[in-house]
Amino acid sequence: MGVRTRIAAVAALALTGSVLVAGQAQAGGSHGTLKPVVTGLDSPRGVALHGGTIIYSVGDGSVYAKYGSKTRLLGKVGEGFAPAIDTNFRGTTYALTGGGGPGESLPPGAATLYRLRPGKSPVPVADIGKYQAKDPDPYDLEQVPTDSNPFGVAALKDGTVLVADAGGNDLLRVWPNGTIKTVARLKPRVVTVPPGLPPTDPEGHPLPPAGTKVPAEAVATSVTVGSDGYWYVGELRGFPATPGTSQIWRIKPGSIGAVCDPVKPWKGNCTRYADGYTSIVDLAGGPKGTLAVVELAKASWIAVETGGPAVGSLFLQYPGKHHKAGYKRELAAGKLILPGGTAVSRSGDVYVSSPLFGPGAIYKVKH
């Protein structure tokens, strides 16, 4: 049918930014208060914490650290889209640039993990796109098995770094010497085409009618470490981006070659932790088993691309029994426009960036 099954780079989202006039997040109200802690930002995305320091990334590829009234540049990587970032317990910050195509054709500096050094040039740690060119996705649906778009990053205590690749639909682990291994692959899921889609996709191909069952790629956008030590990966969901079909997977630490299978979701080293989310773009582990979960848009990314509402969501997901999610609670409901990143402090304070495109800020969420 020639239907799109994944957004390239979740970069098609950058296209969204070019046609939307994204508003500021709104503070106040009964569903949680947003307190701006870093303002005047252009297209903020990544958020990380280290002690009392807030680390964040913005649209020109720059990464900053703010402590009190002082702000310093940690480094700049890529251009045109804010990198994913994370800071380990030693205070070392990593920045991850995206891709949006086969690893062999990516421009220099794309799909690369960097270690940042204040006052010095960023150090390339690993070329993710080059690795994916030799590690094709066996579950690819659109005949681009070497596609790479690294989109989520989590720094581990042992000095290695986890990378969620939204193009390769997998989770990678990167060692300080640049060695990369595939931790887990996320298989596609059969979903129902939602109502309201245009008759053709952005490439002019006819789209199947609402109610049709189609396979949709996982699009692994996010990764974090839970307080239980397990690794959690969130999905965006590829075309047709059906609402409520984004899953969160729980992966046993140290795994290599695990498979996250929606048909057999509780088998092996990758098991389904939560379901029912829409267009997840970031996760953050909090205390007592909680996860902060960012949905780019409640209506799905494709709804936004076709002119729908750009209101996103931030949830606190609480643990349940038998290593599965329990109840979830939305924070600042209806007040976040295209949120991009989140972080949780040791004491449970939640931070979020919004909007992903346009003038924005980092907010502390009172809950």
Disulfide bonds with the S-S distance in Angstrom:
Cys260-Cys270 1.98
